[in-house]
Amino acid sequence: MVSLAEDVAIVAFEQTPSHAHFNDSEPAMIMPCVNSVIEQVGMDRHDIDFTIAGSCDYLSGMPFAFVMNIDAVGAWPPVYESHVEMDGAWALFEGFVRLQSGDIDTVLVSGSGKCSPGSYREGFSLQTDPYVHAPIGLDPRTQAGFQAQALIAAGKATERDFAEVVARSHANAKDNPYAQLSGDLSVEELLAEPYLQQPLRRLDCPPTSDGAAAMIIARADKARELCDNPVWIRAIDHRIDSHHPTLRDLTDSPSVRIAADRVGLHDGPVDIAELTVTYSPEEIILRDALGLNGETTVNPSGGPLTGSPFMAVCLTRVIELARAIRNGDGGRGVAHASSGPALQQNLLCVLEGDS
Amino acid sequence: MAPRPCAVLGVGQTKYKRRRDDVTLDGLVREAALRALEDAGATFDDIDAIVIGKAPDALEGVMMPLLSLCDALGAIGKPIHRVHTAGSVGASTAISAVNLVESGMYDTVLTIAYEKQSEGNATWALSGGKSGGQGAGGTFAPWIRNYIARSQAPEHIGWMVAVKDRLNALKNPYAHLHLPDISIEKVRESPMLWDPLHFLESCPSSDGAAAVVLGNDDIAKKSGRPPAWVISHAKRTEFGQFPGRDTVRPQAGVECSEALYRKAGITNPREQIDCAELYVPFSWYEPMWLEGHLIAEEGEGWKMTDAGDTELGGSFPVNMSGGVLSSNPIGASGMIRCLEAANQVRGTAGEYQVPGAKISIGHAYGGAAQYYAMWMVSSELNPVF
């Protein structure tokens, strides 16, 4: 495990509901989240030392779309600020790294995305290699189908296992006011649904969602000053696997295994895991690569299968875990973020309650 | 704890040109990365993390391209992080990579920025995805006219910058434009694009990539290569439009340089900094940034240009490499400024070396002149001013 120069905690967090369609601009989704986290800690926004956001121009269908998002944060007088073309979870990574230098105290992190205006499959096929994959439309859902099929072929999972992930996720989401989908579904009725992308059915795939999330993280002394119940970020790391599905064992995630080792995942109990399960078969791969056993509650929020606003969805995993820890549902857990087709890039963040 | 000291240990650039049809995006970034590793005496095995930057994904039509470029960058099994802060991104990316080293979490970091403008339509993308848009020159020209009105600068200042940077570029084998017969007359007679900017006062559209290997103090001491210590860095952002905004001398630019100088202990930038690589995509931005970044008093920047102070051999050389006016792979342009500033203090700038340069700055700006990123490099870890 990497030794850290500074202890860092989450002191405030907020998220929007996962909207099927948010009928206003992206800054209008972000602003209430930002206002809320600032209010939670009673800070003036000008006292935030560093701000970093994650979003994706392509979701908005406009180059430089992220520039509009600073309207939601405030940039006058000028601010110390940056942006990653990644989910907000990677903005959190950079904010956490920045605090390790010890010369600033607070970072405002956000993530936001609106998937509803565009076509997910057309848009996200542009995420694949532009010379070989994108021209044949090898979009992420197709690759998720390959991954699911590979799991079945390897004898590691069945379609029933996928349906069980879906049923449990939707049932868990019943208690989550931010979830877009929830309810009691039986495995039998799920298996009776037609294929969307064999062997995946509609609910093995995420809904189309719009949403935003924000949090404030702080160095230890400042964190204690700002709130009574900080949630500590014990470690954070991310790793990537090859882009080419033929160069990988699609039934495993080496990058998750490396990250798990780097964050010292099993140096303590893993009570809760909030995982970016965008397609139901991914949960099976992630449980295995993370070495989770029956003692870990997986996706008590329902996870991305019940609401998946890309670019905010991974930061939301961290928030859901922080909320669960604050609520006393567990003392220590892991949030997982993923980007790219077939779980290509993965981030792990270990959180622990204040003790 | 204090930030871990961070140094530039190696740099790599591709040849910049209109079209790099000979390589894919993967080939382009790998070319720069391998050169930076070679310069640092390192291999991909030595790299703990990669930070990649470029301007909008729509320039090449590849969404979140780190995903498809990670194989070519030796990133498998490692962190690869993507920065996007409009035109300032090349410098922002370098700074994010410095943060990784300063954090103590990663010892050696490879950072890379690129653009392959020939694979898309830059003016369309720079107009926010609107066809027939005004592009960057159309945005900046009114502010340049405002600068000229405020400072009473004579019109030949822009032509002088255009000539000076192209003459510098003749000494830089990587530069896109090599125009040996450039002259004031040629600039003045070239077509007017956005009044007062003539064609030859504008940057080219380039393909290219730039890479830097950064390491902490232990790695730097072991490397045996001349280091450029990153002794300060700063970023500032402001809104692009609001009533009363000073678009000629934006406050974010002023505060960015104030923060940069304060951290380094600089009290008199004009005297204490030996040379600068400033982001000058249109000629007039040289005097505008000399003032906007507190190197010259307000209204005095153009006089430095006019007196030849900013020439190679002048008292405050600017854009010794030829600058953005000679090579503009957009997303990489800021990193090239940072890298060329490092070349100067490492003494590795070849024919465009400023003799004895010890302190230099690399700078980039972006959006509606609203994003700023700057770093200061030094031949010594703790320079005394």
Boltz contact constraints between the chains, C-beta under 6 A:
constraints:
  - contact:
      token1: [A, 2]
      token2: [B, 105]
      max_distance: 6.0
  - contact:
      token1: [A, 5]
      token2: [B, 1]
      max_distance: 6.0
  - contact:
      token1: [A, 5]
      token2: [B, 104]
      max_distance: 6.0
  - contact:
      token1: [A, 57]
      token2: [B, 56]
      max_distance: 6.0
  - contact:
      token1: [A, 57]
      token2: [B, 57]
      max_distance: 6.0
  - contact:
      token1: [A, 58]
      token2: [B, 57]
      max_distance: 6.0
  - contact:
      token1: [A, 58]
      token2: [B, 63]
      max_distance: 6.0
  - contact:
      token1: [A, 62]
      token2: [B, 128]
      max_distance: 6.0
  - contact:
      token1: [A, 62]
      token2: [B, 129]
      max_distance: 6.0
  - contact:
      token1: [A, 63]
      token2: [B, 56]
      max_distance: 6.0
  - contact:
      token1: [A, 63]
      token2: [B, 58]
      max_distance: 6.0
  - contact:
      token1: [A, 63]
      token2: [B, 125]
      max_distance: 6.0
  - contact:
      token1: [A, 63]
      token2: [B, 129]
      max_distance: 6.0
  - contact:
      token1: [A, 64]
      token2: [B, 56]
      max_distance: 6.0
  - contact:
      token1: [A, 64]
      token2: [B, 128]
      max_distance: 6.0
  - contact:
      token1: [A, 67]
      token2: [B, 367]
      max_distance: 6.0
  - contact:
      token1: [A, 75]
      token2: [B, 237]
      max_distance: 6.0
  - contact:
      token1: [A, 75]
      token2: [B, 238]
      max_distance: 6.0
  - contact:
      token1: [A, 75]
      token2: [B, 239]
      max_distance: 6.0
  - contact:
      token1: [A, 76]
      token2: [B, 238]
      max_distance: 6.0
  - contact:
      token1: [A, 76]
      token2: [B, 239]
      max_distance: 6.0
  - contact:
      token1: [A, 78]
      token2: [B, 236]
      max_distance: 6.0
  - contact:
      token1: [A, 78]
      token2: [B, 238]
      max_distance: 6.0
  - contact:
      token1: [A, 78]
      token2: [B, 251]
      max_distance: 6.0
  - contact:
      token1: [A, 78]
      token2: [B, 252]
      max_distance: 6.0
  - contact:
      token1: [A, 78]
      token2: [B, 255]
      max_distance: 6.0
  - contact:
      token1: [A, 79]
      token2: [B, 237]
      max_distance: 6.0
  - contact:
      token1: [A, 80]
      token2: [B, 235]
      max_distance: 6.0
  - contact:
      token1: [A, 81]
      token2: [B, 237]
      max_distance: 6.0
  - contact:
      token1: [A, 83]
      token2: [B, 84]
      max_distance: 6.0
  - contact:
      token1: [A, 83]
      token2: [B, 85]
      max_distance: 6.0
  - contact:
      token1: [A, 84]
      token2: [B, 82]
      max_distance: 6.0
  - contact:
      token1: [A, 84]
      token2: [B, 83]
      max_distance: 6.0
  - contact:
      token1: [A, 85]
      token2: [B, 82]
      max_distance: 6.0
  - contact:
      token1: [A, 85]
      token2: [B, 84]
      max_distance: 6.0
  - contact:
      token1: [A, 86]
      token2: [B, 82]
      max_distance: 6.0
  - contact:
      token1: [A, 97]
      token2: [B, 99]
      max_distance: 6.0
  - contact:
      token1: [A, 97]
      token2: [B, 100]
      max_distance: 6.0
  - contact:
      token1: [A, 97]
      token2: [B, 103]
      max_distance: 6.0
  - contact:
      token1: [A, 98]
      token2: [B, 99]
      max_distance: 6.0
  - contact:
      token1: [A, 100]
      token2: [B, 103]
      max_distance: 6.0
  - contact:
      token1: [A, 101]
      token2: [B, 3]
      max_distance: 6.0
  - contact:
      token1: [A, 101]
      token2: [B, 102]
      max_distance: 6.0
  - contact:
      token1: [A, 101]
      token2: [B, 103]
      max_distance: 6.0
  - contact:
      token1: [A, 102]
      token2: [B, 1]
      max_distance: 6.0
  - contact:
      token1: [A, 126]
      token2: [B, 63]
      max_distance: 6.0
  - contact:
      token1: [A, 127]
      token2: [B, 63]
      max_distance: 6.0
  - contact:
      token1: [A, 127]
      token2: [B, 64]
      max_distance: 6.0
  - contact:
      token1: [A, 127]
      token2: [B, 67]
      max_distance: 6.0
  - contact:
      token1: [A, 129]
      token2: [B, 68]
      max_distance: 6.0
  - contact:
      token1: [A, 130]
      token2: [B, 62]
      max_distance: 6.0
  - contact:
      token1: [A, 131]
      token2: [B, 24]
      max_distance: 6.0
  - contact:
      token1: [A, 238]
      token2: [B, 79]
      max_distance: 6.0
  - contact:
      token1: [A, 239]
      token2: [B, 77]
      max_distance: 6.0
  - contact:
      token1: [A, 240]
      token2: [B, 70]
      max_distance: 6.0
  - contact:
      token1: [A, 240]
      token2: [B, 75]
      max_distance: 6.0
  - contact:
      token1: [A, 240]
      token2: [B, 80]
      max_distance: 6.0
  - contact:
      token1: [A, 242]
      token2: [B, 71]
      max_distance: 6.0
  - contact:
      token1: [A, 242]
      token2: [B, 76]
      max_distance: 6.0
  - contact:
      token1: [A, 243]
      token2: [B, 67]
      max_distance: 6.0
  - contact:
      token1: [A, 243]
      token2: [B, 68]
      max_distance: 6.0
  - contact:
      token1: [A, 243]
      token2: [B, 71]
      max_distance: 6.0
  - contact:
      token1: [A, 258]
      token2: [B, 77]
      max_distance: 6.0
  - contact:
      token1: [A, 340]
      token2: [B, 67]
      max_distance: 6.0
  - contact:
      token1: [A, 344]
      token2: [B, 67]
      max_distance: 6.0
